Amino acid sequence: MPGPELNVDGHAIQQALVNLIDNALAKLHAKGLDLIVANDVAAKDAGFAVDTNRVTFIGAGGGVEPLALMSKAQVAERVLDRL
């Protein structure tokens, strides 16, 4: 029997870490998501021009899990592990 359906189609790309979590939480609630992945692209070692990302998982229940800097492939694996 399949598990419960999750609405997890959400991401938050921010260029200012100061509001990263607050903005991602607002988007999570506004869209009725179960999980959002906040992507910090402000750091020079993460984002669009490099092969690494620094993300934070935020759950609808209030859980916040910042991940260490890792490759984009590793981030994708961690996202899939959460689904």
C-alpha positions as CSV (number, residue, x, y, z in Angstrom):
1,M,0.0,0.0,0.0
2,P,1.5,3.4,-1.0
3,G,2.2,6.0,1.7
4,P,0.3,9.3,2.1
5,E,0.5,11.7,-0.7
6,L,2.9,14.6,-0.1
7,N,2.8,18.0,-1.7
8,V,6.6,18.7,-1.9
9,D,6.9,20.7,-5.1
10,G,8.5,23.7,-3.6
11,H,11.9,25.4,-3.5
12,A,13.1,28.8,-2.3
13,I,16.1,30.4,-3.9
14,Q,17.3,33.4,-1.9
15,Q,20.2,35.7,-2.3
16,A,20.0,37.0,1.2
17,L,20.6,34.5,4.0
18,V,19.0,36.9,6.6
19,N,15.5,36.2,5.2
20,L,16.1,32.7,3.7
21,I,14.3,30.7,6.4
22,D,11.5,33.3,6.9
23,N,10.8,33.6,3.2
24,A,10.9,29.8,2.7
25,L,8.5,29.3,5.6
26,A,6.1,31.8,4.1
27,K,6.3,30.1,0.7
28,L,5.8,26.7,2.3
29,H,2.6,27.8,4.1
30,A,1.3,29.9,1.2
31,K,1.6,26.9,-1.2
32,G,0.4,24.3,1.4
33,L,3.6,22.3,1.0
34,D,4.8,19.5,3.3
35,L,8.5,20.3,2.6
36,I,10.5,23.1,1.0
37,V,14.2,23.2,0.2
38,A,15.6,26.6,0.8
39,N,18.6,27.1,-1.5
40,D,21.2,29.7,-0.2
41,V,22.7,31.2,-3.4
42,A,24.3,34.1,-1.6
43,A,27.5,32.3,-0.7
44,K,30.4,32.2,-3.2
45,D,30.8,28.4,-2.7
46,A,27.2,27.6,-3.5
47,G,24.6,28.4,-6.1
48,F,24.5,28.8,-9.8
49,A,28.1,29.3,-10.9
50,V,29.6,26.4,-8.9
51,D,29.0,22.7,-8.5
52,T,27.9,22.9,-4.8
53,N,24.9,24.0,-2.9
54,R,24.0,24.9,0.7
55,V,20.4,24.1,1.4
56,T,18.0,23.9,4.3
57,F,15.1,21.5,4.5
58,I,12.0,23.0,6.2
59,G,9.0,20.9,7.0
60,A,5.4,21.9,7.5
61,G,5.6,20.8,11.1
62,G,8.3,23.4,11.8
63,G,11.4,21.2,11.5
64,V,14.4,23.1,10.1
65,E,17.4,21.0,8.9
66,P,20.3,23.0,7.5
67,L,22.7,20.8,5.4
68,A,26.4,21.3,5.0
69,L,27.9,22.4,1.8
70,M,27.7,19.5,-0.7
71,S,27.6,18.7,-4.4
72,K,24.4,19.3,-6.2
73,A,24.2,15.6,-6.8
74,Q,24.4,15.0,-3.1
75,V,21.7,17.5,-2.4
76,A,19.5,15.8,-5.0
77,E,20.1,12.4,-3.2
78,R,19.2,14.0,0.2
79,V,16.0,15.4,-1.3
80,L,15.0,12.0,-2.7
81,D,15.8,10.4,0.6
82,R,13.2,12.7,2.2
83,L,10.4,11.9,-0.2
